[in-house]
Amino acid sequence: MALFGKQFFKSSDARAEDEYRSGVLAVSAKNFQAAYDHFNRAAEGEHGSAYYNLFLLHGGGYLPTFDLDAAADNFYKAAAIGHPKAEQQLYMLEGADRAGFGMDNLAALAAGSVETGFLPPILMVCACRFVTAVSIKYGATMDVIAYELDAASSSEDGYVQAFIRRTGIASSLYRGGLNRLVEGSAADQITDGLNDFSLALSRSGMGSKLGKMARCTVVGHMIKKSYLGENAAPLLGVKRFFEV
């Protein structure tokens, strides 16, 4: 698959290199779980391209469950070893993690997405970690979660309703969240930014279903990082998210 690209790194560890090559073959066969297993073993030998491919698998929703923090960890490791794509994009994730990425930049990045059947890894990792970080910074987490879940509760899409159930949050905690925001507040600006983000992604060619999934995943990551996360089920990858 084109996203996984040309190998940048060749390991002097024969076992790690063999595992990496097996992972590439598994990706070509669209056996992403097997690819993950092979890349994980290659990463034990500090294989730079394996780190980057693990970032892609975790960040793009290729696996049964999403782990955005594992995606970021592998991205940082790939950049530290000198993977060119990771080095090129490093400023984006660093900006997201310090709550300095910007909602406008997030929407612009979403607008440039291309159809792959999965989600754009760098976009998703930056979106999840930035929105979480900026909400924490300005004390807006609970208001953003309440707004997003209250809005989502009116959706007629079964997969959106299934996502809400997986959060484990009682409706009494988010009911009325749409009307709770103060105009111009941090939470109001963040939710406006999420509107722009999901709209840009839907219009990019990814389609409205993946746009909605992306937004749910961002909100789900916020929930997992809050005190409400202890009852939340794992975030689901693309295939399982739409299995209702």
N, C-alpha and C positions, 0 to 999 in steps of 0.2 A: 504494500500500500504506500502511496506517495508520501503520506504524512510522516511515515516512519523513516523515509529518506535513505540517503547514502551513509554507509558506516564511516564515522569519523575516527574511531579509536580501535586499534588492534592491540590486544593484550599479549604480554609475554607469557602469561599463564595459559597454557594450552587448554586446561579444563574450562576456564572462564570463557575462552574464545569459542570452544566447541558449544558451550551452553548458549552463548550469544547467537551463534549461527543457527542453532536449533530453534531459538526464539524467533528469529527472522522468518524461518520456514513456517513456523506456526502462525505468525501474523499473516503470511501470504495465503495460508489455508483458512484464515479467519477463525482460528482456534485461539482466542485471546486468553483463555485461562491457562492453556499450555504455554503460550508465549510468556505470560506473567511468571509462571514457575521457572522457565528457563532463564529469563532475564534476572530474576531474583538470585538464582544460583550464580549467574555471571557477575552480578553486582557484588557478591561476596568476595570476588577477586578484584574489586574496584574497577570494573569495566565501565568507562565513561559513557559509551553509547548505550549500554544496558541501563545505566541510571536514567538517561534521557528517555529511553523507550518506556521505562516504568512510569516516569512522569506522564507520558502521553496516555498510557493505558489507564492510570488512575484518574487523570484529569479530564479525559474525554468521555468517560462513562462506558468504556469498553468492557469493564469487568462487572460481575453481578452486583457489586456494591461500590459506591463512590467513597474514596478516601482522599479528600482534598489536601489534608496535611501530609499524607504520604507522598502525594504528587509534588507538593512544594519541597519536601525534604529531598526527594530524588532530583528535582530540578536544581536545587542549590548544590548538591554533590556533583552533578554534571557540569555546572558552571565552574566549580572550584577546580575540576580536573582540566577544564579548558574546552568543553564542548562548544563549538562555535555558535550554534543556535541558542543555547542556554546563555552564553555570554552576551549575545546580541539582545536578548530579551530580559536580562537580569534586572535592569533598572525598573522594569514594570512591576515585577514581583516585589522588589525591595520597596518601591513606592506604595504598593498595596499594603504591605505589612506595617508600614509606618503611618497608615491612614492618609497618605498623600497622593493617591492615584488620581482621584477626581472622577465624579460621576459623568461629566461630559466626555472624558477620555474613555471611560468604560463603554458608553454608547457608541463612540466612534470606532472602537475596537470591534464591538459587536456588529456594526454595520458592514465591516469588511470580511465577515465570515463567509465561508464557502460550504456548500452541501457535501457532507461526507457520510451522512446517516448517523453520525455521532456528534458530540459537542466539541467546540474548539478548546483544547486543553489549557492554553495560556489564558484565554478569556475566562474560563470557569474558575481557575485557581485564583486569578487576580480578583474576579468579581466576588467570590466567596470570602476571601480573606480581607479584601478592602472594605466591603460593606459591613462585615463583622467588626473590623477594627475601628472604622469611623463611627459606627453606632455606639460602641463601647466608649470611645473618646468623648462623645458628646452626651452620654447618658440616655441614648435614644432606643436602646435595644428592645425594651418591652413594648414601647409604642409602635415601633416598626413591625414587630412580630404580630401584635394585635391587629394592626391595619391590614397586613398581608393576609393573615388567616381569615379575617372577617370578609375581605374582598373575595378570597378564593372560595369561601363557603357558598357563594351564590353561583359558582360555576356548574354548568351542566355536564362537564367532562368527568367521567367516572375515574379516570386516573388522577385528576386533581383532588377529588373527594377521598380517594384512597391515600393520597399523600397526606392530607389533613389528618386522617385517622392514624397514620403511622407516627405523627408527631407526638401522640399521646397526651395532647393538651386538651383539657376540657373546654367546651365551647363557652362556658361562663367566663373564662379568662380572656377571650378575645372578642366576644360579642360586643358590638358597638365600636369596635376599633376604627372603623371607617370614619366615624364622626368625632373621634377623640383627639385628632391631631390639631394643634394650634398652627394657623397659617404662618408660614415663614420659619417655623421651628426646625431644628435639626432633623427630627423625624419626618416632617413634611417634605423637606428638601431631599432626604434620602429616598423616600417612597416615590417622589416625582422622578428621581434619577432611575429608580428601578422600572418605572413606566417607560422611560426613554430606552433603557437597556433592552427590555423584552420586546418592545416594538421594533427597535433597530435589528435585533436578531431575527425576528419573524420576517421582516422585509428583506433580509439579506439573501434569502434563498434557502435558509434553513427550514422555514415553515413555521406555522403558528404552534404546532404541537411541541416541537423542540424548544421554541421560545418560551412556552409555558413551563416546560420541564426545567429549563435553565433557571427560571425565576424561582420555582419551587425548591430547587437545589440550593440556591443562594440563601433562601429563607431557612431551609432545613439545616444548613451549616450554621447559621446564626443560632438556631435553637439548640443545636448540639453543643455550642460553646457557651450557652447560658445555663442558669440553674434549672431550666425546664428540660434540658437535654437528657437527664438521667432516665426518663421514661420513653424517650424517642427511639424508634426502630432505626436501623442503619439506612443511610441514603442509598437509593437504588440506582444502578446503571441504566443505560438507555433501554436495553431489551426488557428488563424486569419492570421498569417504571411503568410501561404501558400495558403490562399484563394485569388486567383488572378482572 
